[in-house]
Amino acid sequence: MLALLLLLPFIAALSLAFFLLPNQTNNEPLHLPPGPKGLPLIGNLHQFDFSKPHIYLSNLAKIYGPILSMQFGSVPAVVVQSAKLAKEVLKTQDQHFCKRPPMLGTQKLSYQRLDIAFTQDADYFREIKKIWVVHLLSPKRVESFDSVRQDEVSRLINRISKMASANEVVNLSELLLIFGSFNICRTACGNRYGSDDDEGWSKRSRFRNLLIETQAMFTTFFVTDFFPSVGWIDKLTGQSARLEKTFKDLNEFFDEILNDHLDPNRVQPQTEDLMDVLLRLRREGATTFELTLDHIKAVLMDLIRSQL
């Protein structure tokens, strides 16, 4: 971030040339809601609190009302902060607001928007939603994993009991996050990808590190998202390389899961995990589109992100 701040004057000087070029379009200006005044070129980026965005936006709502506008570099944004407006945007006018800007981190980690959260295709969204509702999250499917949830709760209680007996500090928030990751892994992949020893219940485990880094990449500031003309700055600061490494590690982890499930010598479990379900749908051609391995990885990404 320090390197980025040092480069901002250079970015501003270079970008100014693009703003001084004659505007050949005849589009009507946007009539945006009121909002905080920003600076030329960077807009409100210097004011935004990326560590506590909900608190920052809540404070702005007290000044400008439940609908306000902001400018993030060259990207305008409208913020709504009331239940009534949220319903209007997310339900009543959903067709007009369902598309999201192509943010670099989310686009890469969602396998080019093949997941349900960031897809731009309405037809595809309906089909992938049907897979979730009918095959992955149906009451019968959820009930089939009841024994997994009970076992993981027992392991969590035993872990807390062991730490209390040893007079260790119990960070319940951290333990619940790890419990969630174990539960998701067993439900989705049939494996905990962690053990009951001290390392398995810590951030040092491979899967925990991957979750933390993935979460960081979903929320990391990329110059490309706000200043496309100078997106090469991300390469200089190392952000592009960090994203590529995170995606490579994530993809390799998913490939291991897939290879394990596709192994002909694998002992078939009594209850299908969610990966088994997706691979069965792929074999049977049960979808209106070709369900590729990248589609399955994108769905798996949604499952993992649900516990971040």
Order of alpha helices (4+ residues) and beta strands (2+ residues): alpha-alpha-beta-beta-alpha-alpha-alpha-alpha-alpha-alpha-alpha-alpha-alpha-alpha-alpha-alpha-alpha
